[in-house]
């Protein structure tokens, strides 16, 4: 658990500093739930 914490913090900071990555993650999630790629 403790070993994963720094990496997790880095990932969160990366997402906070990279809004496009958040948008991508949201679209990826929608794709996984709907089974089809969202347009645009």
N, C-alpha and C positions, 0 to 999 in steps of 0.2 A: 504493500500500500504506500509506504513512505517513499519508495523509489519512484513511484509513478507520479507523485505530486508535482515535482518540478516540471516534468514534461507536460502535465495537464495545464499548469499555469502558463507555460510557453504557448500552448495551443490556444488557450483563451485569449492571451495577449495578441496572438497572431490574428485571431478572428476579429477582435476589437479593432485592430489596426487595418483590417482588410475586409471592408463591407462587401466587396464583390464575392469573397469566399463564403460569407454568410448567405448571400443570395443564392450562390451555387448549392450550398448545403440544403437550403429550403427547397430548391427545385429538385434536387436529388431525392429528398424525402418524399415530395409529392409524386415523383416518378415511381418510387418504391411502393407507395400506397396505391396509386392509380393503375400502375402497370403500363403507362404510356408516357413518353417524354412530353413535358410542357412546351408549348411553342414560345418562341422569343426567349 
